[in-house]
Amino acid sequence: MKSLFRTLFPRTPAICAALFLILGLPLIAQAKINAVATTPDLGAIATVIGGKFVEVTSLARPTEDPHFVDAKPSFILKLNRADALIEGGAELEIGWLPALLENARNPRIEAGAPGRISCVEGVDLMDVPADLDRSKGDIHAMGNPHFLTDPMNAKIAARHICDGFVALDAKNAEFYKSSLARFTSQVDERLAGWQKTLEPYQGTRLVAYHDTWPYFARRFQLKIDLFLEPKPGIPPTPAHMVEILDTMKKEHLRGILVEPYQNRKTAEKAATETDSIILAFTQYPGGVKGTEGGYIELMDYLVNTLAKTLAAPSK
């Protein structure tokens, strides 16, 4: 029996190498795109578009300030091994991503490479500064980078992600394109409902901790232009809070939008003094309970939470 086995399967280097290649081909064919997204919203959209052919990792946690992500050494390894890097492209990650990329030394995700997927092209960016005066706080040269809070911009990001995956994995192009079509159709369908839900509250003024929500406000015709921060990225000061509270009392403002990483105690004090309500908002899936499912679930939560708050009787 042994002699027969050796006859059929001789142990020569050439034969062993051939067997390895033959047996290994299915594994190679099934290899997934290793995609790294800078933020969880991009990661959630990439997961929908990529499906079974893409493995997605998000660097920023959903409860973390995306301007000041804890750039862990493990991120360098993730980026070094990545086939694709998905970023917003509007300088949201400028404070932490460049140094990681420099150390990762991965030509596949360098600027201009097929694996570098930027999602900003085609977005009508808001709050583009006339000058880069840093005394005005944490400003971005390209404009406000929180553009995915508008579902129409999420469709733009999804298209860029699809194009990127197609460029990297042409054999599964039809899958990515079909996934994009389904996501786009779902957003369009749900957007009509979201707009109808918030239609009674068009023109309502709200307070936010940080200027995260201009795209959300524009899409749903709200007014979110009063901030607990005196300038972007600058902690609230006593003098500024006096002005904010005075305005809130005079205009009987009902809601304060606060994200997981922001100072809730400051917001609670403002809410107590003005008989307003704190809304636990987040721009990322998984940032608060009820948003874990993905981008659609995130928008459902934001719209329904806001509508419920504004519909409640005044104190």
N, C-alpha and C positions, 0 to 999 in steps of 0.2 A: 504493500500500500504506500509506504514512504517513498519507494523508488518511483512509483507511478506519479505521486504528487510532485516529486522533484522534476520528473520528465515534463509534466504539464506546466509547472510553474518554476522554471529554473531561476536561481537566485543570482542573476547577473545584474550589474548596475543599470544597463540599458532597459532591461525588462522592468525592473523595479521602478525606474523613473517613469516609464510609460504607464504602468499601472497607477502610479500616484497621480499622474495627469488625468487619466481617464476617470478615476474615482473622485478626483477633486473638482472636475468640471461642473457638476451640479451645484457644489458649494459656491464656486465662483459666480455661476450664473445667477444664484439667488442672493448675492451680496446686496445689501441695502445701501442707499446713499446715507452717509453719516452727516447730518445737518445740525449745525449749532445756531440757535436763534439768540439774539441778545436779550430779548424780553419775552415774557410769557404770552402776550397777545400774538406776537409774530409766531411763536412756537405753536400756539393753538391752531392758527390758520395753516401753518406748514404741515401740521399733522393731518388736517382734513385733506389738503391737496395731495400730500405724498402717500397717505394710506400705508399699505403693506410694503411699499417699496422704499420707504424712507424711515430712518431712525432719527427722531428729533430730540435735542437737548436744549433747554433754555438756561441761560446763565443767571440772569436776575431772578430772584425769588418774587412771587406775586405780592408779597407784603413788604418789599424792599423799595427804597427810593431809587428810581432808575438813573438819577443823576449821580448817585454816589454808591454804586454797587461795590460790595466787598469783593475785590478782585483776588480771588483765592489762587494759590499756585496751581491747584488742580485744573483751573480754567486754561492754563497754558497748554497742558497736555491734551485737553479736549479740543482746543483750537488747532493744535499740531496734527491731530488725527482727523480733523474734519475734512469732508469733501466739499461742504458748502457752509458759508457763513451768511446768515440772514439778519440784516440790520435795518433800522428805520431809515437811516441815511440823512437825518436832519439834525445831527450833532447831539442827540439825546445822550449818546454813550461816549461823548468826546472826553469826558473826565477820567475814564477807566479803560476803554477798549484799545486805544492805540498802543499803550504799553504792553498789554497782553499779546497783541498781534506781533509786535516787534520781537518778543521773546519766543513766540510760538514758531516763527520762521517756517511758515507753511505757504509755499508759492501757489497752492491751489485756491487760497482764499485772499490773495493779495488784491489790491485795487486793480480792476480791469480784467481779472481772471474770471473764467466761467463760473467758478464757485463762489464768487463774491456777489451776493444778491442784495441790492439796495432797493427799498420799497417806496422811496419818496417821489420818484419821477412821475409827473402827472398830477400830483397833489397840489391844490391851491393853498399854499401855506399862509397862515395868518400871523400877524404881529411881527412882520419883518422889520428889524430896527433900521432907522436911518443912519445910525452910527453905532459903533461898538463901545459905548461908554460904560465901563465896568462899574461905575458908581451907581448905575441904575439896577444893579443886582445881577443875578445869573441869567444873562440873556444869550440867545443863540443867533448867530449871524444869518442863518437861513430862515429863521422864523420859529414860531412855537412848534416843538417837535411832537406834541401829544396828539397827532392827527388821527390816530386810529379810534378815537372816541366818536368819530363820525362813521357810521356803517358804509357810506359811499367810499370812503378812503380805505376801508378794509377790503373792498372789492379791488381797488387798485393794487393794494399790497398782495392780495391773492394772485392777481395776474402776473406780477413780477416773480412771485415764488414759483408759479407754474412754469413760466418761461425759463427760470433758472434750472428747475428739475428736468425739463425737456432737453436743455442744452447738455446736461450731465448724463442723461439716461434716455437717449432718443428712442430706444426700443420700447419703452413704456410710455411714450408721449401721449398716446390716446387715453391712457388711464388718467394721467395728470390733467389733461384737457377736460375730460369728463368730470373729474372731481371739481375743477374750477367752475364748470357750468352749473353743477349742482349747488355749490356754495353761493355763487352769484344769484341764482334763482331763489335760493332760500333767503338770502339777505333782502332781495327786492320784495319778496312776499312779506317778510316780517317787518320791514321798514314801513310799509303802508300801515300796518297795525300799530306800530310804535308811534308813528306820527298822529294817528287818530286818537290814541290814548292820551297823548300830551297836548292835543289841540286845544282843549279848554283852558290850558295854562300858558298859552303863548303870551309873551311879553312879561311874564313873571320874573322878578328880580330875586336872585339867590346870592348867598355868600359862599365863598370857597376859601379853603386854607391857602392853596397855591393855584396859580393860573394854569390848571390842567385841562379845563373844560371849554375853551372857546369854540372848538369844532362841534362838540356836543350841543352847545348853546345855539350855534348858527343853524345846525341841522333841524333843531326842534323849536327854533324861534323863542329861545329863552334869553334872559339877561343875567349872565354870571360875570360880573365885573367889579365885585367888591371882595377884597382879599384880606385875610388875617395877617398875612405877610405884608409888611410895608413895601417891600421890593422882592422880586423872585429870588428865593433861596435865603432871604434874610429873616431871622426869627422875629415874631411879633414884639413890638416895643410898647411900653405903657402908654406913651403919647399917641401912638397909632391906634391902639385898641380903644382909647377914649373916642377918637373920631369914628371908628367903625361902629361902636355901640350906639353912639348918638344917631348915626345914619339909620341903623337898624330899627331903633325905637321910633324915629320920625316916620319911616316908611312902612313900619309894621312887617318887616321881612320875616318869613316863616322858616327858612331852612339854611343850614350850614353844612356844606359838603366837606367831609373829612375822610382822608385816605388812611390806610392802616399804619403807615410809618410816620404820620404827622402827630403833633402834640394835641392829644385829645383833651387834656385838662384845660388848655387855653380855650378850646372850642366849647367845652362844657360850661366854663365860666361865662362866656359870651352868650350861650344859649339860656342860661339861668337868668341873666340880667335882662334879657330881651324877650323872654317867653317864646323862644324859637326852638326848633327841633334839629338835632344833629342827624344827618343822613350818612350812614357808613357807606361811602362810595369807594370804588376802586376802578382803575383803568385796566386791570389785568384779571383774566380768569383765575379763580382760586384765591383772589385777594380777600374776599369776605365770603361767608357761608352763603351758598346758593348760586355761586358763580363758577363752580368747579367744572362744569361740563364742557365749556369752550366759549368761543366768541359769541355765538348766538345766545347762550345762556347768560353770559355777562350782560349783554344789551337788554335782555328780558328783565334781569334784575334791576338795572339802573332805571329803566323806564317805569317799571311797575312800582318800585320803591318811591320814586319821586312823585308819581301820580297819587299814590296812597297817602303820602305826606301832605301834599297840597290839597287833597280832597277832604282831609280831616277837619273837623270844626275847630275854629280858633279857640285858644284858651280864654 
